[in-house]
């Protein structure tokens, strides 16, 4: 029996990396005279990942509206991953974040002095786990109400993390 989300599954299984491949990317290894272009490259890459997160979230909502719940969860995970990569680039000044980030790497990215990030990190880990399941157990069908809650929480987290990127870009 064919699955409706085979394109999404194929994309997940191949671990396609959307990182733009640019040269002269690490600001810490560049001479002082190249810091302006490197900063521009960092900002461009951060904003590209930020835009990917927004696109994935919009697509997740569309999939949810069409009862494609597995695709919706995968897209929510991609949206969170894109935002985490944007935060990684922002914090570490490298346009090439790792393909996969562990919880030990995610927690410092989402945790701040004013806002503890453990709940966000746990939610991201949960979404990674749920979206990685090949088949959801048939005895536990995906329910619209639960999917909508996960979609809403993903949107809230993306909004919160997005504010950090936007606020820090004006500094």
C-alpha positions, -999 to 999 in steps of 0.1 A, spaced: 0 0 0 14 34 -10 19 60 17 7 96 11 39 111 26 65 91 6 81 123 -8 85 137 27 98 104 40 124 102 12 135 137 19 139 129 56 158 96 50 182 113 26 190 140 51 191 167 24 211 197 37 198 231 26 229 249 37 242 273 11 277 264 2 297 296 2 335 301 4 352 323 29 325 316 54 342 315 88 344 350 102 370 340 128 395 329 102 391 360 80 414 390 81 398 422 95 392 436 61 369 408 51 346 410 82 320 431 65 314 406 37 316 377 62 290 394 84 267 399 53 271 362 45 263 352 80 231 375 80 221 362 46 224 325 57 206 332 90 178 348 72 176 320 47 172 294 75 147 317 91 127 319 59 129 281 55 114 277 90 85 300 80 79 281 47 79 247 64 54 260 90 31 273 63 33 239 45 27 221 77 -5 240 82 -16 232 47 -9 195 52 -28 195 85 -58 211 67 -56 182 41 -54 155 68 -18 147 59 -8 145 96 25 127 91 36 152 65 25 180 89 47 166 117 77 162 94 73 198 83 70 210 119 103 192 126 120 207 96 108 242 106 122 237 141 155 223 127 158 253 103 153 278 132 178 259 154 204 261 126 197 298 123 204 302 160 235 280 157 249 302 129 240 333 149 258 321 180 289 304 165 294 326 134 297 297 110 275 294 79 278 256 80 259 242 110 261 204 116 235 184 97 221 171 130 223 187 164 221 168 196 201 178 227 234 189 242 239 213 213 203 225 211 198 233 248 224 261 249 209 276 217 174 279 231 183 286 268 188 322 279 192 338 313 157 352 311 140 323 295 149 287 303 149 265 272 145 230 286 108 228 275 117 240 240 146 216 237 124 187 249 96 197 225 122 198 196 135 163 206 99 150 208 91 163 173 123 148 160 113 115 174 77 116 162 86 127 127 113 100 124 88 71 130 84 53 97 48 42 105 27 55 133 12 27 154 -22 17 139 -36 12 174 -28 49 181 -42 69 152 -31 105 147 -59 128 158 -66 162 144 -68 178 178 -34 165 189 -18 175 156 -32 210 158 -18 213 193 17 202 181 14 226 151 4 255 175 33 248 199 57 247 169 44 280 158 48 295 193 84 282 196 93 295 162 79 329 170 99 331 203 131 319 186 125 343 157 123 372 180 158 364 193 172 364 159 155 396 148 163 414 181 200 404 179 203 414 143 197 451 152 226 451 176 
